[in-house]
Amino acid sequence: MRKAAALILFLLLNFSLTTQAQVGGQQAFSFLRLPTNAKLAALGSINVSAGGHDVNMVAANPALLNPEMDRQLSLSYAGYLADIKQSNVAYGFNHRKYGRWAAGINYTNYGEFVQRDATGATEGTFTANDYTLNLSHARQSDAFTIGATAKVAVSSMAGNKALGLLADVGGGFKHPEHDFSVGLVFKNVGYQVKAFDGAARQPMPFDAQLGASFKPEHMPVRLSLTAHHLHQFDIVYLDPNEKGQLDENGNEIKEEKTFGDKLARHFVIGTEFIFSKNFQMRAGYNHLRSKELKLESGSGGAGFSAGLMLRVRAFELNYGSAFYHPSGASHYITISTDTGTFLKRKTKT
């Protein structure tokens, strides 16, 4: 298993170094970059090492799939700006013969739009939506885990559809004695099987991510640091139309890229405050989001996120709030339960 895992990671790493990916621009299925659940959103939207017992974190890194997620059913809902809504279902299970698996469905609805002809006359309305079907599998050997997720992605607009086949491949390390874990994942490796009618095929939103989580022994805090876009160092975008400051002679000084800014935009910080097994609070900061979504008047909290977890009997409620724009935040709600608990009760009765 270890040789196979090393070979897969080696091939993917070489693939990532030769991929001319961009943060923005023309990419298919960009919605795959969005967080699908409350915990991930609260930790800054990118985290590949703080899995715990939340089956939703398999979407971030398939190597996070572990025995604590067996029989867990989770439902998530998110409300974005402009009435955009996202729903997600995830379930983890273990098969005696075929090992540990997780399955998920994610659906994003962009609402209803007015359809017009070339003259501007109204012809009716149309809808736009995206959805994915995911199937994950992971295998563990001592402190190491390797996992993979196969994904079918579909984008639909006014009855016109685009189809893609993608995969995430990840690895993980969990210290046998201390609360320390490391995760590495290559996300959205794939191909657009069918583009929209009349459009050319576009590249996938590939990303290579590496992160670590650590909880000091006598502190109720778990800290996470995650680096993304490892395959592309310069991910800074400067608007050529944005006016710069004027010097003493009245000459405009355009903003320039700096090494520190290039480096900082790769990192996401996440913090979990663990008060008990039934209550936690979370916070995160995504520097790339903060720099790209701030306004000239200020950031308005863009890049920051927060959330909490509350467990009541057999149910666990997670809430996350991520700030994308000064006009407001996006809110995530996730409800999870262990279906095995209900099966045991049914058996007893």
C-alpha positions in Angstrom: 0.0 0.0 0.0 2.8 2.5 0.9 4.5 1.9 -2.4 1.3 2.5 -4.3 0.5 5.6 -2.4 4.0 7.0 -2.9 3.7 6.3 -6.7 0.3 8.0 -7.0 1.5 11.1 -5.0 4.7 11.3 -7.1 2.7 11.2 -10.4 0.3 13.8 -9.2 3.0 16.1 -8.0 4.7 16.0 -11.3 1.4 16.6 -13.0 0.8 19.6 -10.8 4.2 21.2 -11.5 3.5 21.1 -15.2 -0.1 22.4 -15.0 -0.4 26.0 -16.0 -3.3 26.7 -13.6 -4.7 30.1 -12.6 -6.6 31.2 -9.6 -9.2 33.0 -11.7 -9.9 33.2 -15.4 -11.4 30.6 -17.6 -12.0 27.4 -15.6 -14.8 24.9 -15.6 -16.7 24.0 -12.4 -15.2 26.7 -10.2 -17.9 26.0 -7.7 -15.8 23.0 -6.6 -13.6 25.5 -4.7 -16.5 26.5 -2.4 -16.7 24.9 1.1 -19.6 22.4 1.4 -20.2 22.4 5.2 -20.2 24.6 8.3 -16.9 23.4 9.8 -14.8 23.9 6.7 -16.3 27.3 6.1 -15.6 28.4 9.7 -12.0 27.3 9.5 -11.3 29.5 6.5 -12.7 27.3 3.7 -9.5 25.4 3.2 -8.3 22.7 5.7 -6.8 19.3 4.9 -5.8 18.1 8.3 -8.5 18.8 11.0 -10.9 16.0 10.1 -12.0 14.6 13.5 -15.3 12.8 13.4 -17.0 15.1 10.8 -17.7 13.1 7.6 -18.1 16.4 5.7 -14.3 16.9 5.9 -13.8 14.1 3.5 -14.7 16.6 0.8 -11.6 18.6 1.8 -9.2 15.6 1.9 -10.3 11.9 1.3 -7.5 10.8 3.6 -9.4 12.3 6.5 -12.0 9.4 6.3 -11.7 7.4 9.6 -13.6 5.0 11.8 -15.3 7.8 13.8 -17.2 8.7 10.6 -18.8 5.2 10.2 -22.6 5.4 9.9 -22.6 9.2 10.1 -25.3 11.0 8.0 -24.9 14.7 7.5 -27.0 17.4 5.9 -25.7 20.9 5.1 -27.2 24.1 3.8 -25.6 27.4 2.9 -27.1 30.7 1.9 -24.8 32.9 -0.3 -25.2 36.4 -1.6 -27.9 37.2 -4.2 -30.1 34.3 -3.2 -27.6 31.6 -4.2 -28.2 28.5 -2.2 -26.1 25.3 -1.7 -27.2 21.9 -0.2 -25.0 19.0 0.6 -25.5 15.4 1.8 -22.7 13.1 3.1 -22.7 9.6 4.5 -19.8 7.5 5.8 -19.8 3.7 6.1 -17.5 0.7 6.5 -17.9 -2.5 4.5 -16.3 -5.7 6.0 -14.9 -6.8 2.6 -14.4 -3.5 0.7 -13.3 -1.2 3.4 -14.2 2.3 4.4 -16.2 4.6 2.1 -18.1 7.9 2.0 -20.6 9.2 -0.5 -21.9 12.7 -1.1 -24.2 14.9 -3.2 -23.7 18.6 -3.5 -26.1 21.0 -5.2 -25.8 24.7 -5.9 -28.8 26.7 -7.2 -28.1 30.2 -8.6 -31.8 31.1 -8.9 -34.0 32.2 -11.7 -33.0 34.7 -14.5 -34.9 36.6 -17.1 -34.3 35.4 -20.6 -34.2 38.0 -23.4 -33.7 38.0 -27.2 -31.2 40.1 -29.2 -33.5 43.2 -29.0 -33.9 43.0 -25.2 -37.5 41.7 -25.3 -38.4 39.2 -22.6 -38.8 35.6 -23.7 -39.3 34.0 -20.3 -37.0 32.8 -17.5 -34.3 30.2 -17.0 -32.4 28.6 -14.2 -28.7 27.8 -13.5 -27.3 25.2 -11.2 -24.3 23.0 -10.4 -24.1 19.6 -8.8 -21.6 16.8 -8.0 -21.8 13.2 -7.0 -18.9 12.0 -4.9 -17.6 8.6 -3.8 -14.6 8.4 -1.5 -12.5 5.5 -0.3 -9.6 5.4 2.2 -7.2 2.9 3.6 -5.1 3.2 6.8 -1.7 1.7 7.6 -0.4 2.5 11.0 -0.3 6.3 11.3 -0.7 6.9 7.6 -3.8 7.1 5.5 -4.3 7.4 1.8 -7.7 8.2 0.2 -9.3 9.1 -3.1 -12.6 10.7 -4.2 -14.2 10.2 -7.6 -16.5 13.0 -8.7 -19.0 13.6 -11.4 -19.6 17.4 -11.9 -22.4 18.9 -13.9 -23.1 22.5 -14.7 -26.5 23.4 -16.1 -27.7 26.7 -17.6 -31.0 27.1 -19.4 -31.0 23.4 -20.3 -27.5 23.5 -21.6 -25.1 21.2 -19.7 -21.4 20.7 -19.2 -20.0 17.4 -17.7 -16.7 16.7 -16.0 -15.0 13.7 -14.4 -12.6 14.6 -11.6 -10.8 13.0 -8.7 -9.1 14.1 -5.4 -6.2 12.1 -4.1 -4.9 12.7 -0.6 -2.6 11.4 2.1 -2.6 11.9 5.8 -0.5 11.4 8.9 -1.8 11.2 12.5 0.6 11.0 15.4 -0.1 7.9 17.5 0.4 9.7 20.8 -0.1 13.5 20.3 -2.9 15.5 18.8 -0.9 16.3 15.6 -1.9 15.6 12.0 -0.7 16.4 8.5 -2.6 16.3 5.3 -1.7 16.6 1.6 -4.2 16.6 -1.2 -4.3 17.1 -5.0 -7.8 18.3 -5.8 -9.9 18.3 -8.9 -7.6 16.4 -11.2 -9.8 15.6 -14.2 -11.2 16.4 -17.6 -14.2 18.2 -19.0 -16.0 15.5 -20.9 -18.6 17.8 -22.4 -18.4 21.6 -22.6 -21.4 23.9 -23.0 -22.8 24.0 -26.6 -20.7 26.3 -28.7 -17.9 26.6 -26.1 -14.4 25.1 -25.9 -13.3 22.7 -23.2 -11.8 24.5 -20.2 -9.3 23.3 -17.6 -10.3 22.0 -14.2 -9.9 24.1 -10.9 -6.9 22.0 -9.9 -5.2 22.8 -6.5 -2.5 21.2 -4.4 -2.8 21.8 -0.7 -0.7 20.9 2.4 -1.6 21.5 6.0 -1.1 20.6 9.6 -3.2 20.7 12.8 -1.8 20.7 16.3 -3.4 20.8 19.8 -1.1 21.4 22.7 -1.6 18.9 25.5 -2.8 21.2 28.2 -4.6 23.8 26.0 -8.2 23.6 24.7 -7.2 25.0 21.3 -6.4 23.2 18.1 -4.5 25.3 15.5 -4.4 24.6 11.8 -2.2 26.1 9.1 -2.9 25.2 5.4 -1.1 26.2 2.2 -2.9 26.1 -1.1 -1.9 26.5 -4.8 1.5 24.9 -4.1 1.9 24.4 -7.8 1.8 28.2 -8.6 3.7 30.7 -6.4 2.5 33.9 -7.9 -1.3 34.0 -7.4 -1.5 37.8 -6.9 -3.9 39.7 -9.2 -3.5 43.5 -9.5 -6.3 45.4 -11.3 -4.7 47.3 -14.1 -7.5 49.8 -14.0 -7.2 50.6 -10.3 -5.7 54.1 -9.7 -2.6 54.3 -7.6 -1.5 57.0 -5.2 0.2 60.2 -6.3 3.7 61.2 -5.4 4.9 64.7 -4.6 5.1 65.5 -8.3 1.6 64.3 -9.1 2.8 61.1 -10.8 0.7 58.0 -10.2 2.4 55.2 -8.4 1.0 51.8 -9.3 0.9 49.0 -6.7 3.5 46.3 -7.3 3.7 42.7 -6.3 5.9 41.9 -3.3 7.4 38.6 -2.2 5.7 38.8 1.2 2.3 39.3 -0.4 2.8 36.5 -2.8 3.8 34.2 0.0 1.0 35.2 2.5 -1.8 34.6 -0.1 -1.1 30.9 0.0 -2.0 30.4 3.7 -5.2 29.9 5.6 -5.3 29.9 9.4 -7.9 27.9 11.4 -8.6 27.7 15.1 -10.8 25.4 17.1 -11.6 26.2 20.8 -12.5 22.9 22.4 -14.5 23.6 25.6 -15.9 20.1 25.7 -16.8 17.2 23.4 -20.3 18.8 23.1 -19.3 22.4 22.5 -16.7 24.1 20.3 -16.1 27.4 18.8 -14.1 28.0 15.5 -12.5 30.9 13.7 -10.5 31.2 10.5 -8.7 33.7 8.2 -8.1 33.3 4.4 -5.6 35.9 3.3 -6.2 35.4 -0.4 -9.9 36.0 0.0 -9.3 39.1 2.1 -7.0 40.7 -0.5 -9.1 39.8 -3.5 -12.5 40.7 -2.2 -11.8 43.9 -0.2 -13.0 47.3 -1.4 -11.1 50.5 -1.7 -12.8 51.7 1.4 -11.8 48.6 3.4 -12.0 44.9 3.6 -15.3 44.8 5.5 -14.2 41.5 7.2 -13.6 39.7 3.9 -11.4 36.7 4.6 -12.5 36.1 8.2 -14.9 33.3 9.3 -16.3 31.9 12.5 -18.6 29.2 13.7 -19.5 26.8 16.5 -20.5 23.2 17.2 -23.2 22.0 19.6 -24.0 18.4 20.3 -27.3 17.4 21.8 -27.9 13.7 22.4 -27.6 11.9 19.0 -27.5 15.1 17.0 -24.6 17.5 16.2 -25.3 21.0 15.0 -22.5 23.0 13.3 -22.8 26.6 12.2 -20.3 28.6 10.1 -20.2 32.2 8.8 -17.8 33.3 6.2 -17.3 36.9 5.1 -17.0 37.3 1.3 -18.2 40.9 1.0 -18.9 44.0 3.2 -22.6 43.7 2.4 -22.8 40.5 4.4 -21.7 37.0 5.3 -22.6 33.6 3.9 -24.1 31.3 6.5 -23.7 27.5 6.8 -25.7 25.1 8.8 -24.8 21.4 9.1 -26.8 18.7 11.1 -25.2 15.3 11.6 -26.2 12.1 13.4 -24.9 8.6 13.9 -27.5 6.4 12.2 -26.2 3.4 14.2 -27.7 4.9 17.3 -31.2 4.7 15.8 -30.6 1.2 14.5 -29.6 0.1 18.1 -32.8 1.6 19.5 -34.9 -0.1 16.9 -33.3 -3.4 17.7 -33.9 -3.1 21.4 -37.6 -2.2 20.9 
